[in-house]
């Protein structure tokens, strides 16, 4: 796999006083996973790393979670947790996704992850192009941030590993959907199962594929 050319935080913040004085220690990377899935919660992670961890993680092969094997993600997640100043998970349930819509539920999961951080960050770097509404901490969005900045890549890995492990456990409770393999996403086998056995309590009823399956029950 080609090593990503990550930006330095100094490229983002320049001579910002809080960054220089705190040596970047108050910067949190934020990312989510599971936004496009049909089953299970949406999960976000918030990670604060010391600057000394960046070079180590780049050398270790950190990248956006989607480009890594499950084994590599798990190994890197342990590395990240071992070096992080703070590392937290936040999630929004299926009921919250159906109540608020997936975008607002994603923001909710992100706010929950950030709120759990101790110490609280001075600045948040958020993957994507939409700022988190209602967040009182200054923030900056970075399109494809999980490919450009180590803290966001770290958050993407932590969130992915945590959610995958959750869905693997739920696969035992909800057999027949091939969840262990698809992690809740709408693969052909998953969609076929929705047509055959209908939706479960952990399927997102507000999603069109699940709505169609519900109509057949």
C-alpha positions, 0 to 999 in steps of 0.5 A: 500500500502506498504511504500517504503524504500526511500534512503537518499540523503546522501546515494547518495552524501556522503560528496560531498561539494556542498551537505553538504554546501547547505544541499541538497537544490540544488538537483532536481529530474527529471521524465517524464510521457506519454512516452508510450502513443499513444496520447498527449505530453510527459511531464517532471517535475523537483522538488527541495525540502528542506530536511525537506520536505522528512520525511513529504512526506514519512509519507504522503505516497509518492511513484512512481506515477503509484502506487497511485490512482488519488485522492492520486496523486492529494493530494500529488501534492498539498503537494509537490507544497506547500513545494517545493523550485522550481517545474516546468513542461516541455513538448514536443509536438506530432509534436516534438515526431514525428520529433525527436522520443520519446526518444529525445522528452523526453530529450527535455521535461526534459531540458525544465523543468530544464531550468524553475527552479529558482533557478537553481539546482546544481545537477539533479537526473534523473529517468532511466538509460540514462543521459539527453544529452546537460545538463550542470548541473551535473546529475546522473541516478537512475534506478527506481528512483521514488521508491528510492528517494523522489525528483524523486518520487515527480517529477513523481507525479507532471508530472502525475497529470499535464498530466492527467489533460491536457488529460482530457481537450483534451478528450472533443475536441477529443471524441471517444477515451476514453481518460478520462479513458486511458489518451492516452495510448493504451488500447483495447478501444483506439486501437479499436477507432483508427481502427474505426475513425482513428487518430486525430491531437494529435495522434503520427503518428510515433507510429506503432499503429497510423501508422496502423490506418492512413493507413486505412483512 
